[in-house]
């Protein structure tokens, strides 16, 4: 079992930045690839990015490349999502998730709200 807790969300003006964190506890964090997803009001959940267990490989949604950066610190059992040049359309609840075998995610956090105002 893995427990995931996101933090770092909040309200920011367009053009601003935020860094989300996802702290993991439970079974070995290093065993899991980690992903970030988001869900805007009235929309389906969408993939944002994922990172391999070692951090050597990252994948991003095409529309977010260059603005968002995923990283992880296995010593701290934490994965991060740095978001720059935020836009109002980035407003959503952001979730982190853990996958033992991609593309299936086994554990999810409760989400953190990001609101970007114009």
Secondary structure as the mmCIF struct_conf table of DSSP 4:
data_model
#
loop_
_struct_conf.conf_type_id
_struct_conf.id
_struct_conf.beg_label_comp_id
_struct_conf.beg_label_asym_id
_struct_conf.beg_label_seq_id
_struct_conf.end_label_comp_id
_struct_conf.end_label_asym_id
_struct_conf.end_label_seq_id
STRN STRN1 UNK A 2 UNK A 7
STRN STRN2 UNK A 10 UNK A 13
TURN_TY1_P TURN_TY1_P1 UNK A 14 UNK A 15
STRN STRN3 UNK A 18 UNK A 26
BEND BEND1 UNK A 27 UNK A 27
HELX_RH_3T_P HELX_RH_3T_P1 UNK A 29 UNK A 31
STRN STRN4 UNK A 33 UNK A 39
TURN_TY1_P TURN_TY1_P2 UNK A 41 UNK A 42
BEND BEND2 UNK A 43 UNK A 43
STRN STRN5 UNK A 46 UNK A 51
TURN_TY1_P TURN_TY1_P3 UNK A 53 UNK A 54
BEND BEND3 UNK A 55 UNK A 56
STRN STRN6 UNK A 58 UNK A 60
HELX_RH_3T_P HELX_RH_3T_P2 UNK A 62 UNK A 64
TURN_TY1_P TURN_TY1_P4 UNK A 65 UNK A 67
STRN STRN7 UNK A 68 UNK A 73
TURN_TY1_P TURN_TY1_P5 UNK A 74 UNK A 77
STRN STRN8 UNK A 78 UNK A 83
BEND BEND4 UNK A 85 UNK A 85
HELX_RH_3T_P HELX_RH_3T_P3 UNK A 88 UNK A 90
STRN STRN9 UNK A 92 UNK A 99
BEND BEND5 UNK A 100 UNK A 100
STRN STRN10 UNK A 101 UNK A 101
TURN_TY1_P TURN_TY1_P6 UNK A 102 UNK A 103
STRN STRN11 UNK A 104 UNK A 104
STRN STRN12 UNK A 107 UNK A 108
STRN STRN13 UNK A 112 UNK A 117
#
